[in-house]
């Protein structure tokens, strides 16, 4: 009843529509959980020798520092890749695309104890510049990472790592501008158990405060 009365009052007084929406907004409360989405869906490659090369799909990953560039991945101790990375102290984060979606999911549900994931998914390991772990050649961007610290958090261990080299596929580089256009690769993200191709471009960082360019008006046009 109060809501109905408020709505009548709001309409009669031209109350801001945005505030009307807030008044009627309802929230559902859940127990604490990992409801932070979307996240990158990446394939992490590891292994010092071809016989131990493995790929694990990870969504618990992100950038944590700029200088030096650092990132993290979080893995359960039970995962096959955990022991490989713990021993060799490095790994490679490989960004994923629409074309790699099947392999991305498959490498997340199958274990490297039972399968050669490179072989099964017809992916190709490529030599890295500074780490022992291989790159995934089909990935548009590869980040070579050296582990600096391992934090035991509970269900997962966090591998804090420095990014020591970055590789990008030349076909996404604009030869004229030098701009790397990752959007052309159709990167995918992970959201609450589902994969999505990233959507429409809506603006560059800082677009909300950027001043609009004024169009110059010629006040003294030459007479013809």
C-alpha positions in Angstrom: 0.0 0.0 0.0 2.9 2.4 0.9 4.4 1.7 -2.5 1.2 2.5 -4.4 0.8 5.7 -2.4 4.4 6.7 -3.1 4.0 6.0 -6.8 0.9 8.2 -7.0 2.8 10.9 -5.1 5.9 10.6 -7.4 3.8 10.9 -10.6 1.9 13.9 -9.3 5.2 15.7 -8.4 7.4 14.7 -11.3 9.6 12.8 -8.9 12.9 11.6 -10.7 12.3 8.3 -12.4 15.8 7.1 -11.3 14.8 7.5 -7.7 11.5 5.8 -8.2 13.4 2.7 -9.6 15.6 2.7 -6.5 12.6 2.9 -4.2 11.2 -0.3 -5.7 14.5 -2.2 -6.1 14.6 -5.5 -4.2 17.6 -7.5 -3.3 18.1 -11.2 -2.6 20.6 -12.1 0.1 22.7 -15.3 -0.3 25.4 -16.8 1.9 29.0 -15.6 1.1 30.2 -17.0 -2.2 32.2 -16.3 -5.3 29.6 -14.1 -7.1 32.2 -11.9 -8.8 31.6 -12.1 -12.6 32.4 -12.0 -15.4 36.0 -13.3 -15.3 38.6 -14.2 -17.9 38.5 -17.9 -19.0 42.1 -18.7 -19.6 44.1 -21.8 -20.4 47.2 -22.1 -18.2 50.0 -24.2 -19.6 52.8 -25.6 -17.6 55.6 -28.2 -17.5 59.3 -28.1 -18.0 59.5 -31.1 -20.4 57.2 -32.3 -23.2 56.3 -35.4 -21.2 54.8 -33.3 -18.4 53.3 -30.5 -20.4 49.7 -29.8 -19.3 46.9 -27.3 -19.7 44.4 -26.3 -17.0 41.5 -23.9 -17.5 41.3 -21.2 -14.9 38.8 -18.4 -14.1 40.3 -17.4 -10.7 43.0 -15.2 -12.3 43.7 -11.5 -12.7 46.2 -8.6 -12.6 47.4 -7.5 -9.2 50.3 -5.0 -9.9 51.6 -2.8 -12.6 55.3 -2.3 -11.9 56.5 -4.9 -11.9 53.6 -6.5 -13.8 52.2 -9.2 -11.6 49.2 -11.6 -11.7 47.8 -14.6 -9.9 46.1 -17.9 -10.5 44.3 -19.9 -7.8 44.4 -23.7 -8.0 43.2 -26.5 -5.8 45.9 -28.8 -4.4 44.2 -31.8 -6.0 44.7 -30.4 -9.5 47.4 -32.1 -11.6 48.9 -28.8 -12.7 49.3 -27.6 -9.0 52.2 -29.9 -8.4 53.8 -29.2 -11.8 53.7 -25.4 -11.2 54.8 -25.7 -7.6 57.9 -27.7 -8.7 58.9 -25.6 -11.8 57.8 -22.2 -10.4 56.5 -20.9 -13.7 53.4 -21.1 -16.0 51.9 -19.4 -19.0 48.5 -17.7 -19.1 47.0 -18.1 -22.6 43.9 -16.0 -23.5 41.0 -17.8 -25.1 38.7 -17.1 -28.0 35.4 -18.3 -29.5 37.4 -20.8 -31.6 39.1 -22.1 -28.5 35.9 -22.4 -26.4 35.6 -26.2 -26.8 39.2 -26.8 -25.8 38.9 -24.3 -23.0 36.1 -26.2 -21.4 37.5 -29.6 -22.1 40.8 -28.8 -20.5 38.9 -27.6 -17.4 37.0 -30.9 -16.9 39.6 -33.5 -17.9 42.7 -34.3 -15.9 46.3 -34.2 -17.2 46.8 -37.4 -15.3 44.7 -39.2 -17.8 45.2 -37.2 -21.0 47.8 -35.4 -23.1 45.6 -32.3 -23.5 47.8 -30.7 -26.2 47.4 -33.9 -28.3 43.7 -34.4 -27.5 42.7 -30.8 -28.4 45.1 -30.6 -31.3 46.9 -27.6 -29.7 50.5 -26.9 -30.3 53.1 -26.1 -27.6 55.5 -23.3 -28.5 58.8 -22.5 -26.8 58.6 -19.6 -24.4 61.4 -16.9 -24.1 61.9 -16.8 -20.4 60.1 -19.7 -18.7 60.2 -23.5 -19.0 56.5 -23.9 -19.6 55.2 -23.9 -23.2 53.0 -21.3 -24.9 49.8 -22.4 -26.6 50.4 -21.4 -30.2 46.7 -21.0 -31.0 46.1 -18.4 -28.3 46.1 -14.8 -29.4 48.0 -13.6 -26.3 50.4 -15.5 -24.0 51.8 -14.2 -20.7 54.9 -15.9 -19.4 54.8 -15.9 -15.6 57.4 -16.7 -12.9 56.0 -17.7 -9.5 57.1 -15.4 -6.6 55.0 -16.7 -3.8 52.4 -19.4 -3.1 49.7 -18.5 -0.6 47.5 -21.2 1.0 44.1 -19.7 1.3 41.8 -22.7 2.1 40.2 -24.5 -0.8 42.7 -23.0 -3.2 46.4 -22.0 -3.3 47.2 -18.6 -4.9 50.2 -18.5 -7.1 51.5 -14.9 -7.2 53.6 -14.4 -10.2 55.6 -11.8 -12.2 54.8 -11.4 -15.9 58.2 -11.6 -17.6 57.2 -11.7 -21.2 54.1 -11.2 -23.4 53.4 -12.5 -26.8 50.7 -11.4 -29.3 49.5 -12.9 -32.6 50.6 -10.6 -35.4 47.3 -11.0 -37.3 45.6 -8.8 -34.7 48.1 -6.0 -35.0 47.2 -3.0 -37.2 50.4 -2.4 -39.2 49.6 1.3 -39.7 48.6 2.3 -36.2 50.5 -0.3 -34.2 47.4 -1.0 -32.2 46.7 -4.6 -31.0 43.0 -5.3 -31.5 42.2 -8.3 -29.3 38.4 -7.8 -30.0 38.9 -9.3 -33.5 39.9 -12.6 -31.8 36.5 -12.8 -30.2 37.8 -13.4 -26.6 35.6 -15.3 -24.2 34.7 -14.7 -20.5 33.3 -17.0 -17.8 30.2 -16.0 -15.8 28.5 -18.2 -13.2 29.3 -21.5 -14.9 28.8 -20.2 -18.5 31.0 -18.9 -21.3 30.3 -15.8 -23.3 31.9 -14.0 -26.2 32.7 -10.5 -25.1 30.0 -8.0 -26.3 29.7 -4.6 -27.9 32.3 -1.8 -27.5 30.8 1.0 -25.4 33.8 3.3 -24.7 37.4 3.7 -23.9 38.8 4.1 -20.3 38.0 7.7 -19.2 35.2 8.3 -21.7 32.8 9.5 -19.0 35.0 12.5 -18.2 36.5 13.2 -21.6 35.6 16.7 -23.0 33.8 16.7 -26.3 35.7 18.2 -29.2 34.3 21.4 -30.4 33.8 21.8 -34.1 35.5 24.9 -35.4 33.3 27.4 -37.2 34.7 29.5 -40.0 33.3 33.0 -39.1 35.0 34.7 -42.0 34.3 32.6 -45.0 35.9 33.7 -48.2 33.6 35.3 -50.7 33.4 33.4 -53.9 
